[in-house]
Amino acid sequence: MALRFVGIDPNTGGEGSPTVWVEEESADLVLQGEEADALLQALVGSTEWVAGHKPGIPAHERVIRIPARMVPILREACDAAERASAEHRDVR
């Protein structure tokens, strides 16, 4: 598994920070961020966001918070993932 580093929170203080990568083979986005507080997790977990889709946060998933200032980094990651996905389709 190879990760392509896309960016880190520009306001980082040199410790663990929101970070974005693209996994090269799958073109999946990989995100590191602050785990959402209990109030936000409760809101996310109790709301039926899509009709017929069971509410709740599965045990194997986490709700994280990515600062709005990282939107340009997320856009760049989405573009990189889209390119990687297209490259993998062309190779197959």
C-alpha positions as CSV (number, residue, x, y, z in Angstrom):
1,M,0.0,0.0,0.0
2,A,1.4,3.4,-1.0
3,L,0.1,6.7,0.2
4,R,0.5,10.0,-1.7
5,F,0.7,12.8,0.9
6,V,-1.6,15.7,-0.2
7,G,-1.5,18.1,2.6
8,I,-1.6,18.9,6.3
9,D,-3.5,21.6,8.3
10,P,-1.6,24.8,7.6
11,N,-2.1,25.9,11.2
12,T,-0.4,22.8,12.6
13,G,1.9,23.2,15.6
14,G,4.1,20.3,14.6
15,E,2.1,17.6,16.4
16,G,-0.7,15.3,15.2
17,S,-2.8,17.3,12.7
18,P,-5.5,16.9,10.2
19,T,-3.8,15.3,7.2
20,V,-4.9,14.1,3.8
21,W,-3.5,11.3,1.6
22,V,-4.6,9.4,-1.4
23,E,-4.0,5.6,-1.4
24,E,-2.3,5.0,-4.8
25,E,-3.8,1.7,-5.8
26,S,-7.5,2.2,-4.8
27,A,-7.5,6.0,-5.2
28,D,-9.3,6.2,-1.8
29,L,-8.9,9.3,0.3
30,V,-7.3,8.7,3.7
31,L,-8.1,11.3,6.3
32,Q,-6.6,11.9,9.7
33,G,-8.5,14.4,11.8
34,E,-9.8,15.3,15.3
35,E,-12.4,12.8,16.4
36,A,-15.7,14.5,16.7
37,D,-16.9,15.4,20.2
38,A,-19.8,13.5,21.8
39,L,-22.4,16.1,20.8
40,L,-21.5,15.9,17.1
41,Q,-21.3,12.1,17.2
42,A,-24.8,12.0,18.8
43,L,-26.2,14.3,16.1
44,V,-24.6,12.3,13.2
45,G,-25.5,9.0,14.8
46,S,-29.2,9.8,15.5
47,T,-30.1,11.4,12.2
48,E,-31.6,9.5,9.2
49,W,-29.6,11.4,6.5
50,V,-30.8,9.2,3.7
51,A,-34.4,7.9,3.6
52,G,-34.4,4.2,4.5
53,H,-30.7,4.2,5.6
54,K,-30.4,3.0,9.1
55,P,-29.1,5.8,11.5
56,G,-26.1,5.2,13.6
57,I,-22.3,5.1,13.4
58,P,-21.1,1.5,12.8
59,A,-18.5,0.3,15.3
60,H,-15.8,0.2,12.6
61,E,-16.3,3.8,11.6
62,R,-15.4,7.2,13.1
63,V,-16.8,10.7,12.7
64,I,-13.9,13.1,12.3
65,R,-13.7,16.9,11.9
66,I,-11.6,18.5,9.2
67,P,-11.2,22.3,9.5
68,A,-12.7,24.5,6.8
69,R,-9.3,26.0,6.1
70,M,-8.4,22.6,4.6
71,V,-11.0,22.7,1.8
72,P,-8.3,23.5,-0.8
73,I,-6.3,20.5,0.3
74,L,-9.4,18.3,0.1
75,R,-10.1,19.6,-3.4
76,E,-6.5,18.7,-4.4
77,A,-6.9,15.2,-2.9
78,C,-10.2,14.7,-4.8
79,D,-8.5,15.7,-8.0
80,A,-5.5,13.4,-7.3
81,A,-7.9,10.5,-6.5
82,E,-9.9,11.1,-9.6
83,R,-6.7,11.1,-11.7
84,A,-5.4,7.9,-10.0
85,S,-8.7,6.2,-10.5
86,A,-8.7,7.1,-14.2
87,E,-5.1,5.8,-14.6
88,H,-6.1,2.5,-13.0
89,R,-9.0,2.1,-15.4
90,D,-6.8,2.8,-18.4
91,V,-4.3,0.2,-17.3
92,R,-6.9,-2.6,-16.9
